[in-house]
């Protein structure tokens, strides 16, 4: 059973209080099903399907709510076992005329009393269940425009690599030119054209104000 909305709210409150709630991995998590870990953080569910960050041994990895359920009371979190001692490399073995292992002989087919031979029914071997492999975290680089500024941000899965920082419009246009997506570069050029027009109008207003000030100074000079 996956984590419910109420359980996620309880986990969020526990993290805010400084606790690390315990969770148990479900069958959907693959080989680690039944193991217990500790929730150490919650990312934004709108950015990725796997946004519940769980500490399992020495690792902290994001999982989806379907991979987890609330751990039963008294379930201990997994502790990393000590590293096994390193065995010395075996000495080289020199074998002469090593005997060949004898292959097992299949049993003789049964008969039904007549000359007909009844072949034994073959055994069905169940195919092993493939282990679920966790996908690598997705790298996301975001170029955004708002309130007259261009910003760039980067994240690896739920981990923020770079918070939004301001870049010049020329750098933003250079980044967009590397992406061959119809309409994107045209939209950026339209934004830059609107910014140039606004800057030109502001420059004209400043020139007009400067002309008025100079005329006022000239009048004051004539009076003196």
N, C-alpha and C positions, 0 to 999 in steps of 0.2 A: 504494500500500500504506500503510495507516494505521500510526501508532505502536503498537508492541506494548507489553506490560506490562514486559518487560525493558528496552526502550528508554526508557520513561518513568522507570523506576527509575534508569537511567544518567543521564538528564537531571536528575532530582531530586538525585542525588549531585553532579553538576557544579555545580548552583546552590548547594548547600551549601558547595562548595569555592571559590565566588566566580567561577565561569565562567558564560558565557552561551552554551549550546549552540546550534549552528545547525540550523535545520530548513527544509525546502522544502515549499511549499504544493502539495497534490494537486489533481487535477481537481475534486474535491468543493468546493474553496474558490472556484471560479468564475473571474473574470477574472484574479486574481493567481496562477493555477496556474503552477508552475515557478519563481516568485520565491523568494528566500531571506530568512529573517528570523532573529532571535535570541530564544530563550526567556528571559524575564526573571522568570518566576514561575509557580507552580502553585497553583491555588485548590483548594477542596474539591470533588471530583467529585460528591459527594452533593447539592450545592446547585444545580448547573447542568450542562447537557451540554457547554457550552463553558467549560473551566476551565484551558486551557493559554494563558497570557498571552505573546504574541509581540510584539516590537518590530519594526515594519515601517516604515522611513523615520522620520518623526517621531511615528508613532502607536504606542500599545501597546494591543492589542485581544485579547480572549479568543477561542480557537478550540477546536473539539473535536478529539480525537486523530485522527478520520477525515479532518480537513482537512490533516493534516501527515504528513510522513515525515522520516527523518533525512537531512540534506543530504549530497550527495556530497562527498568530500574536495576541498578547493581551491575550493569554490563560494563566491564572495564574497557578503557580505550586501549588500542593496540600499542604496545611498546616495541621499539626496534630491537630485535635480538642481537646479542653480541656477535661480532664478526668471528667466523670460525678460524681456527689456527691454520696457517699456511703450511701445507704438507711439503716435505722435501721432494724434489723431482725423482722419479724412480730411476734406478740404475738401468743402463741398457742391457737388454736380454738377447743373448745369442743362442738360437735354437737350430739344431741340425736334424733333418728328417722329422719335423714335428708331425705327430699323427693327425690325420684328417678326421674330424668328428663324423660319426655315423649318423646318417639321416634316419629319422623315424619312419618306420614302415607302416603304411596305411592298412587298417584291418581289411580282411577279405570281405567282399560283398556277400550278404546273406542270400540264401536261396529259399524258395517256397516249396521244396520237395521235388519239383520237376526240373527240367533242364533250364528253365528260365532263371535268369539272375536278377535279383532285386538290388538296384543301386541305392546306397544310403542317401538320405535326404541331406542336402548341404545345410550347414549352420548359417544362420543370419547373424552378421556382426553389426552391432549398432555403431553408426558413425559418431565419432566424438563431437561434442558440441564445441563450436568455435568460440573462443574467448572474445569478449568485447574489447576492442582496442580504442582507447580514448584518443580522439583526434587532437592534433597539435593546436594550441591556441592561435586564434586568428589575429594577424597584425592589421590594424586599422589606422590610416592616416587621413585626417579630416581637414579640408580647406574650407573655411567659412567666411562669409561677409555679413557684417551687421554694424549699424550705427556709424557708417563711414570708415570702418576698419576691416582689414583682412587678417584672419588668424589661422594658425596651423596647430593641430593637436595630434598626438599619436598614442595608441593603446595596444597592448598585447593581451588579447582576451579581456579579462576583467581588470588587468593591471594597467594603470596609467603610466605611460612612459614619458610623455611630455604634455603638460597643461597648455591650453591655448595661449599662444604668444603672437604678437603683432608682427606682420611682415609688410613690406612695401608693395604697392599695387603692381609695380613692374615685376617683382618676384612672383606675385600671385599669377600674373599672366604667363610668366615663363613656366611655372608648374603646370598650368592648365594646358599649355601647348604640348606637353609631353603625353597628354592623354588624348587619344584619338576617338573622341566621343562626339557625334554630331550634335550641334546646338550648345554645347557647354562653353566652348571658346567664344562663340558669338554672344552668349549671355554675359560673359566676363567683359568683353569689349564694350558692350552697351553700358555696363556699370561704370567702366572707366571713362567713357565718353560723357556720361552724365556728371561724373565728378569733375572732369575738365571744364564743362560748361558752367558748373556752379563756381569753380575757382575763377574762371574768367569774369563772371558777373561780379564776384566779390572784389576782384582787382579793379574793375571799372568803378565800383562804388568808392573804393579807397582813393583812386585818382581824382574823382570829382570832389571828395572831401579835402584832398590835398590842395586842389586848385582854389577852393573857397578859402582855405587858411592862408595861402600865399596872397590872394587878393586882399584879404583883411590886413595882412602885414603891410602890403604896399600902401593901403589907405592910411594906416597909422603912420607910416614913414612920411607921407606927404603932409600930414597935419603937423608933424614935428618940424 
